[in-house]
C-alpha cells in the first residue's frame, strides 16, 4: 500500500529510516529526470539529485502543505541544480539578443517525432547557458525576468540564450533525421 505524503513526512521527521528510504525511492526517479535536464552527464545529475535530497530532508519541517509535496521537492531540485551551475560556471551567458541575426523556422513536427530519450540526449549536449535557460523557460515555465534574476544575467541575455538553444535544437534535430536516413 502506498503511503500518503503526510505519512512519509511524519515518518521522516521522526527519523524513521524506512520512511526516509520510501520518500527517496518514491521521488528520486522523477527528480533525476528533472535535474538531468540541467547537466550534460549522468554523474553530475546524480550529484545534484543527492544534494537536493539532502536539502529535502534538512528542510522537511519547512514544508507546510501549501501546494503539492512533489512540487516542493521539484523546486528544491531545480534550485540545487541552479546553485551547482552558478558555483561551477560564472560567465557562460555572454551574448546579448541584439547579436543574434538568424530567424528560426518552425520545425515542430520534427520535434514531435523524437522520443523523450532522443530529445533529452540532444538537450544534455547543449552548451550550459543554452540548456539552463531552455529548461527554465520551456520546461519549468519561468519568464525571462525570472530567469534573469535567478541566474544573475540580463533579460536580453536570457532571450538570446533561449533563441540560441532553439537554433541548436533545430540544427541537431535536422542532423539527426538526415543521418537516420
Protein Blocks (a to p, Z undefined) as FASTA:
>chain_A
ZZdfklmmmmmmnopaklmmmmmmmmmmmmmmmmmmmpcbfklmmmmmmmmmmmmmmmmm
mpgoiajfklmmmmmmmmmmmmmmmmmpmblclbcfklpmbdcddfklmmmmpcfklmmm
mmmmpcfklmmmmmmmmmnopafklmmmmnopafklmmmmmmmmmmmmmmmmmmmmmmnZ
Z
